[in-house]
Amino acid sequence: MAFSDTRVGFARPHIRYARILFLALASLLVLFLTLPLVALVVRALPLGLDAWLNETTLAALQLSLTTATLSALIAFGVGTPVAYLLARENFRGKAVVDTLIDLPMVLPPAVAGIALLMAFGRRGILGATFSAFGIELPFTTAAVVIAETFVAAPFYVRSAKAGFGAVDRRLEQMSALLGVSDWKTFWRVTLPLAAPSVVSGLLMTWARALGEFGATIMFAGNFPGRTQTMPLAIYSGLEANLDSALALSLILVIVSFGVLLAIRQVSPKGLTLG
C-alpha cells in the first residue's frame, strides 16, 4: 500500500506539468485565433458612416444576403431527398455518391470555379445547349447562386443525413400502423425529429455561401451590383477602399459568429457532419 502511494506521489508532479503544458498550448492557439479578429474589430469599429453605408458596401451586402438565401433554399429542396436516401437506403455505389457529395467541401476554390465553367460556361459541356435557348450563366447573378450552392450544399446534406439517421424508425412504423401515408409521416414525424440537424445544416450552408469567394470570382466574375458579393467587395476594397473592406469584413465576422451561436442553440452538439 505504501509503495502504491509513493508511485501516485511521483505521478502527480508529472500530471501537473502536463496540465500546465496543455494549458499553455491551448492559450497560444486561442490567442493565435482571436488576435486577428480583435485587430479587425479595433480597426473597423471607429470607421465613419461612409464606410458602412456607402453604395458599394450596401450593394454587396444586399446581393450576398439574397444569393446566400437562395443557395440555402436550393440546398434544402434538392439536398433533403438526397440526405434521406443516404441515411436510410443501401444501394450499389452509395459510397461513391457519398464521396462525390463531400468533394466540393475539400476542393480548392479555383478548381470548383474551373469545373463550373467547364460544365456551364460557353465552351462547357452544357454551354451550347444553354446558348441555343438564349441562356448565359457565367458572369451573372445566377452564376453566383450556382457557385455558392456548389460549395455550400454538401454542408446541408451532411448535417441532414445525420439527423435523419438518428430518427427512431419505430415512430415512423407506428405512424404507418395508424394509417398515415409515407409522405405525411415524413413531414409530420421524420422531419420534425430531424429538425435540429436540418436547421443547423441550413444555417451552416447559408453562412458558407455568404463567405464564398474563389468559385464565385472565377465563374461569376466581380461586377459591382451584379456579381460582387461581400467577399469579392473586400478583395476589391483592399486596393480601392480599405474602409469599406474593413466594414464588410466585420459584418461577415459578426454574422459568422452569430450563425455558430445559433447552431449551438438549435443543436447542443453543434454542426454534425455525419
Beta strands, then each sheet from edge to edge (+ up, - down):
end
